[in-house]
Amino acid sequence: MTDLDAFLASFDGEPGYLDWAAFGPLSPAVRAEAVADTELLGSGRRSSIDLVDAHVRDARELIATLIGTDAAQVVLQPSTSYGLMQAIYGLAGGLLLGRGEFPSLTVAATRAAEALGSVRLQWLEPAGGFVTPEAVREGLTDDTRAVAVSLVDFRTGYRADLGAIRDVIGDRLLIVDAIQGFGTVDADYTAADVVCANGYKWLRAGRGTGFAWYGERALERIAPVLSGYRGTDEGLPLDAVPPPAASAQAFTVSGADTLAAARLSTALAETAAVGVGAIEQELAARTGDVMYFADRYDVPVLTPREPERRGGIVALAPAPQDAAPLAASLANHGLTVTVRSGLVRVSPHVGTGADTLRLFGDALAAFSAARVW
Ligand SMILES: Cc1ncc(COP(=O)(O)O)c(C=O)c1O
């Protein structure tokens, strides 16, 4: 069995699940690790506690490997949103971002601007909601100091071109919310300055498994304004308050959740063993299958067709009168998707089997047969 075959076989959930962009059912290895480490933490032995603690370092090293950077520049976070807040509150000057971004970005940016006054928001409202390099170029002003974007848009499934955005923005900061692509999209993260994500969707690691990477430029320019007592180079700073660490460690508040780190490092190791490139290729075939059925039954697809401009999300945009019947047919066939604002978000993973895709085809066929033109 190859690593990829073993990885595919590890998707042991029930058929019908097409909602990986919302939540990723935990992998068997992650579940087993969580049980084992929970037992270790119950033992009352220092060596057992240290064993679980070691997962923090393991996770940071694996993230660094997947990004192509150094573990010193990686810090664990409770979630993507916490990671993004650390970066955004430390900015000064214009911050360019799409109005349609997931609220982790838009809310943090708005609150930071209101609270600190040092961040000025520059909203982008690109046609179709795609934050393309051209849209970014048009939105830039002399005041723009940073651009924040999702690697894969949670709504449309559009995958940003980080390298091309870098070319457009010069040496301004690029902050990336990568939760909808980390581990499944072979992105050039080093084109960015900050990358934040969480492992509870595509990595199958459960909640609490957030992390952030800070490149050199980010460490120079972003002030660690939300830095807590674990954000220094001194283990436990008592009686005197030292400056924040010079590394990414500055962008943290408290101690890491070591059980979450155990789940995350296990999930990252599974991903690293297969390789993100192989996962991306396999996932493109699954999303291609979803698009095939959508085309066959005349359901409009919002997500770009080019594999390099999408990740695991396929957004269907039925006519307004079709949205409810389509959602009902999917539910009646036992399929789990996200229906929001008239869009049906279908998100398979590489382990989504032929049985699930068959159900999806049947659901669309039933919807189509009952449709009134
Ligand atoms: C693009 C995007 N960013 C952030 C989040 C929230 O991430 P977290 O729960 O890790 O803060 C989501 C959740 O769906 C998302 O889709």
The ligand as an SDF file (V2000), in Angstrom:
LIG
                    3D

 16 16  0  0  0  0  0  0  0  0999 V2000
  -11.7450   31.3370    5.6420 C   0  0  0  0  0  0  0  0  0  0  0  0
  -11.9830   31.0670    7.0920 C   0  0  0  0  0  0  0  0  0  0  0  0
  -11.2670   31.7080    8.0150 N   0  0  0  0  0  0  0  0  0  0  0  0
  -11.4250   31.4830    9.3320 C   0  0  0  0  0  0  0  0  0  0  0  0
  -12.3620   30.5900    9.7800 C   0  0  0  0  0  0  0  0  0  0  0  0
  -12.5330   30.4000   11.2650 C   0  0  0  0  0  0  0  0  0  0  0  0
  -11.3880   29.7620   11.7160 O   0  0  0  0  0  0  0  0  0  0  0  0
  -11.1210   29.5010   13.2570 P   0  0  0  0  0  0  0  0  0  0  0  0
  -12.3180   28.7760   13.8020 O   0  0  0  0  0  0  0  0  0  0  0  0
   -9.8870   28.6740   13.2410 O   0  0  0  0  0  0  0  0  0  0  0  0
  -10.9040   30.8180   13.8950 O   0  0  0  0  0  0  0  0  0  0  0  0
  -13.1430   29.8910    8.8680 C   0  0  0  0  0  0  0  0  0  0  0  0
  -14.1660   28.9490    9.3320 C   0  0  0  0  0  0  0  0  0  0  0  0
  -14.9690   28.4570    8.6010 O   0  0  0  0  0  0  0  0  0  0  0  0
  -12.9420   30.1400    7.4850 C   0  0  0  0  0  0  0  0  0  0  0  0
  -13.6580   29.4800    6.5610 O   0  0  0  0  0  0  0  0  0  0  0  0
  1  2  1  0
  2  3  1  0
  2 15  2  0
  3  4  2  0
  4  5  1  0
  5  6  1  0
  5 12  2  0
  6  7  1  0
  7  8  1  0
  8  9  2  0
  8 10  1  0
  8 11  1  0
 12 13  1  0
 12 15  1  0
 13 14  2  0
 15 16  1  0
M  END
$$$$
